[in-house]
Amino acid sequence: MGRRGGPPSSAVGPVSAVDAIRAVAELLSAPEAFDGGSQGAAHSLAAGRAGAAVVLAALADGVDDADLRRAAHGHLVAAAKSPGAMQSSGLYSGVGAIAYAARTMVRRPGEYRALLDGLAPRVGQAAAQRTAMLREDLAAGAGLRAHAFDTVSGATGLGRLLLALAPDRPPLAELLSSLVELAEPSGDGGLPHWWTAGGPGLPGPDSEFPRGHLNLGLAHGVPGPLALLALARLHGVQVPGQDTAIEALAGWLVARRIDAAWPMTVRVEDEEAGRLPADPPTRAAWCYGTPGVARALFLAGAALGRADWRGTAVAALADTLRDPSSWNLEGTGLCHGTGGLLRITQRMAQDSGSADLAAHLPALAATVTRELDAALGAGEAPGPLAGAPGLLEGAAGAALALHAYTHPPAGLPEWDAFLLIS
């Protein structure tokens, strides 16, 4: 694996960063990388072959490596043939995962056109199912199922894929309209429509959330719909009520910032009483916490020209970065690790022009490099049932975030769109 260019700062040892990225690429390139174990997720974007294809294709761009490109294609083909690959599901599995990987791997006009043309109607059907599920929940008024509307499994994630595949087709318009309905004020001035029965974990009763909760995570909560509505507008796709919905969701999030951070959840009891939770748990992650919320709010500000929202988002992320003791991260991954914090900070620094945010990037990249080296040294490798090395939670995603820092892409498909940050 060759190398072009290098890190923008000596704070990241170029040899160790490149070596860590190379090690991940070599592990993912092995034909047996995802053999054996449960085949249910072997094709997935989060931890399977579709994710590996995205990673290897992006790594190949930075170093002009034909071998990595071939390995990426091999994973895509194998993913498409895996059990469950053509099922209707969310963005991270099933037909959505295959279509996302193929779309992200396009580098020449017409590349993967036949595959994408065949998958697009299936993605539209999956999105229509999630849209119908969301509207069913809204009509029932008993709380939403997270997998009806969220980024990982619901309408929001599939909507981002449709924005790339078929932005002018009815399934996306219907999906966006359902998110507008989600943001409409409650008729009795009560709970927002996006409250969820139970807790933020597995379905069912939760003693910590006896009456349910409102989720503030970009992975499973209302920042996801906000980010999609904003991204659609930035791409010139609008439906009636979209701006009003963006204003409602962004305003709700701004009002629930506590000191320098956003909580991960708000209990129904606290929301009804009009009070913020006292000393709530938070983290500096993509999935939950300030970075993900800040990115969604920044995109909303960019979509509607609201400098105040953009400023709040940048300030909140900067405050978080100044206090590593508050990060509460796990590992190097994009979901809840340092890789996700690096990627969001890089996006925010580039889009905002904030020198404050940019100043944190070298140290963040050095941390990801160090932790990635440690993970690889501990034997984290993509073998059977290996979720940890995947795109979302493990070494593959961390390597891609580090690679994006050392080799900023130019004019290529946005590999991180599945996170709803671009």
N, C-alpha and C positions, 0 to 999 in steps of 0.2 A: 504494500500500500504506500504509494508515494505521497508527496506533500507539496503543496503550493502555499506560499505566504507563511504566516505564523501568528501567534498571539499578539495582541496589541500592547501587551505589557509584560515586562520581565517578572511580574508578580506570579505569573503562571509559568513554571519551568517548562519551556517548549518541548523538551524531550519527554518529560514525564506525562504531560498532557497528550502528546501525540502517541506515546506508547500505550497509554490507557485506552485511547480511542481505537488504536490498531488492535489491541487485544480483544476488545469487544467485537470489532468487525470480524476478526478471524473466528471467534467462537460462533457468532451468528451465521457465518458463511458455511460452516460445516453442514453437509447434507443431513446428518443425523441430529441436528440441533434440537428438533422438536419431535423426534421419534419416540414412540412408546408412551406409556401413561394414558391418562384419560384423553380421548380424542375430542371431547365436547368443546374444548377451548383451543384446540390445536390451530385453528384458523384465525383466532381472534386478533383484534387490533391491540388490545391491552397487553396480552401475554403470549400471543401465538405468532404464526407465520405472517399474517397480514402486517402486524407491527414490525416484525423483522424486515419485511420487504421495504417498508417506509424508511426504516433506519438505514439500511444498506444503500438504498437509492440516494438518500440525502448525503451520506458519507462519501459516496462515489463522486458526487458533484464537486465536492471541495478539493478532491485530489485527482480527478480525472482517471478513475480506476475502473477499467472495463471488467475486471474479475468481480468486483463488488457489484457492479451493475447486473452481471449475469446471475450472481447469487441472489440478488433481490428479485429478479424475474422468476428464478426457480422457486423461491418461497411463495410468490404470488400465485403461481400455477398450482403448487401443492396446496395452498390455502383454499383456493377455489374448488379443489376436488375433495376437501375434507368433509367429514360428516357435519351437518348443520350449517355449512357455509352458505346455502341458498335459503335459509329460513328467514322469515320476517322477524326482525328483532330491532334493537337500538343501533346506534352508530358503532358500538364497540364489538359487536359480534354479528354473525349472520351476514346477510347480503350487504348490509351497511358497511361492515368492516372491509369486505372484498372491494366494494366500489370505492371506498375512501382510499384504500391503498393504491388501486389502479389509477385513480384520478391524481393522486399526489405524485405518482411515478412518471406521469407524462412529461416528456422532454422535447418531443418533436410533434408537429402537426399530424394528427391522425393516429398517433401511438395509442394503443389499447382502445381504439375507437369501437371496434366490434364488441369487445367485452363490455365497455361502458354503455353502449347502446342497448345491449341485452340486459344489463343490470338496472338501468335507470327506471324502467317501469316497475320493477320489483321494489326498488327503494321508494318510489312513489306510493306503492301499495302499503309498504310498512309504515310510511309517514301518515297515510290516511287512517290506518288502524290506530296509531297513537293519537292522532287528532280526535278521532271518534271517542277513544277512551278518555281523553282529557275533557271533552265536552260532556261526556256521561258523568264524570266525577263532578264537574262544575254544576250540572243540573241537579245532582243528588244533594249537594251542599253538606256532605258529611266528611269533608277533607279529601285532599287529592292523594292519589297513589304516586309516589315519587317517580316510578318508572313510566308514568303517563306523560310527564312534562320535563324531566330533567335532562342533563347533558349526556350522562353515561348511557342510559337505557331508554330515554323518552323522546318526546317531540323535539326538544331543543337540539339534541345532537343530530337527529335526522334532518332537521331544518338546515343546519349548517352544511350538511352534505348536499342537500337540494340546492342551496345557494350556489354551490360550485358546479353541480351537474345540470340543473334545469331551473334556473332562476325565474324564467318566465312561464312556468307551467302551473296549472291549477293546484297541485298538491302543496306547493310552497305557500301560495296565497292563502289557502284554507288553513294551513298550519299556523301561519303568522296571525291570521284572524283569531284563531283559538287562543293564542297568547295575548292578544289584545283583550279578549273576553276575560282571561285570567286576571288581567290588571285592572279591570273595571271596579269602581267602588262598590262595596256591599250596599244593598238597598237599605239595610237598617243601620248602617254605620258601624257594623260589627267587625268581625275578623276579615282580613283580606282573603280573597278567594283561594290563595295558594297555601293555606294552612294544611298541615298533614296530620292525620290521626296517628297516634302512637309516637314512638321516638325516631331518631334519625338512623337507627340501625336496622335490624331485621323487622319485617312486618309483625304486628301484634302488640299487645299491651307492653308498656314500659313504665316502671314505677317512677322514673325521673320525669316522665312526661305523661301524667295520668290523663290529661285531656288533649294531648297532642302538642305540636310545635310548628313554628315557622322556621324554615331552613334558609340560612344565609351562605351556604357553600356554593361555589361555582359548579361543583360536580353534581350536586343533588338539590340545589335550592334555587331561589328566585334570581340570583345574579345570572344564571344561565339564560333564561328567557330575556332578561334585559340585554345581555350581550348579543344574543341573536337578533333581536329587534333593532339594535343599534347597527350591527354589522350589515344587516339587510338594507337599512337606509343608506349607509355609506356606500353600498354597492348599487344604489339606485333602485332598490326594490321596496315598494311601499304599498300598504293596504290602509283602508280607512281606520282612523283612530290610533294609528301606530305612534305618532308623536305624543299623543296624550298618554298612551300606555308607557312609553319611555319615561315621561315626566313623572308619572305615578310611581313606577318602580324605583327610579333613581331617588326620588324624594323620600320614599320610605326608607331606603338604605342609608341615605345621608342622616336621617333623623335617628338612626339606631347605631351610629358610631359611638363607642364609649371610649373616652379619652383618645388614645392614638390607634385604636384597633376596633375591629368589628367582632362581635361574638359569633360563634358557630351556629347557634340556634337561639330562638326566643320562645319560651314556653307560652302556650295559649293563655294561661292565667295572667302572665305578665303583660301580654299584648292587650288583653281585655281591660286590665287595670290601668293601662297607659303608663306603665313603668318599664324602665330598662332593667335587665337582670343585674344583680349585684355580683361583681367580680366573676364574670362568666369565663369559662375556658375558651381559649382561642389558640391560634397557631399561625405561623407564617408560611402557609402552604397554598398550593393551587386549589386543592379540593375544598378546604375550609380555611377561613381566616382572611386576614387583611389583603394579601397579594391578589387573590382571586376576585374579591369584591372590588378592590381598587381598580383592577383592569376593566371589569365590567362597567364601573362608573366612569372611567376615563373614556371608554368607547361611546358611552351614552353622551358624554360631553362633546366628543368629537362629532357625533351624528347631529346633534341639535345646536352646536355652536355655544355650548355652555362652558365658559372658561372657569366658572366657579366649581363645577363638578370636576373638571380636569385638575384644577388646583387642589381640591380636597383629596383626590385620588393620589396625586403625586406626593403631597405632604404626608398622607397616611402611610404610604409605602416607605418613604424616607424615614419616618419615625420608627417604623418596624425594623428597618435595616440597621438603625443605630443601636439597637438593643438585642444582640444575638441571644441573650439569656431568655428572651421571651418567645423564641422561634418555635420550640416544641416540635421539631421535625424528626422524621424517622428515615434514615438512610439517604441515598442519593437520588431517588427517583423523581419523576415529574409530578406525581400525584401529591405526596406528602413529604417530599425530601428536598434536599438542597438543589437538585437539578431543576425542579419546578420554580423555585425562588430565583435562580439564576436566569431562567428563560423569561419569566415575567418581568424581572428587573431590566433585562436587556431590551425587551419590547417597549417598556414604559420609558426608558431612557432615550431610546431612538425616537419615539413618537412625540415625546414632550420636549426634548432638547434639554432636559434637566441635568446640569453638571453634578448636582448632588447625587442623583441616582447613578449616573455614570461612574462616579468616583468609587462606588461600592463594587463595581463589576470585577476588577482584578482580584480582590480578596475572595469574592464569591466563587470565581472560577478556580482559584487555588484550592478552596475548600472542597469543591466538587472533585477536582483532580485527586486530591489526597484521599478522599473517602472512596472514590472509584478504584484507586490503586489498592486500598485496603480490602474492598469487597472482592476484587478479582483475586487478590492474594489469599483470601479466605475460601476460595473455591467456588465463588458464585459464577456459575456457568450454565448456559442454556441446555439443559438435558431434559429428560422426561419429567413432566409435571413441574417444570421450572417456571413458576410465575414470577419469582423475584427478578430474573434478568430481563423481564419484558419491557416493552416500550413505556407503559404507564408507571410502573412501580419500581423498576429495577435498573440494572446497569446499562441496558440498551438505551433507555430514555435519557439517562444521565450523560452517556457518551454523546448523544445527539445534541443535548443542550450545550455541552462543552464544545462540540464541533461548531455549532452555530455561533458561539462566541469567538472562536479562533478563525473561522471562515464564514463571515457574514454572507448569506446568499444574496443574489441579485436577480430579481425578476423570475424566480422559480416558484412553482406552487408552494403554498404555505403549509409545510408539514405539521405545524402546531395548531392548525385550524381545528383539529379534533378536541382541543382544550378550550375552544371558544375564546381564545385570546387574540385571534387574527382571522 
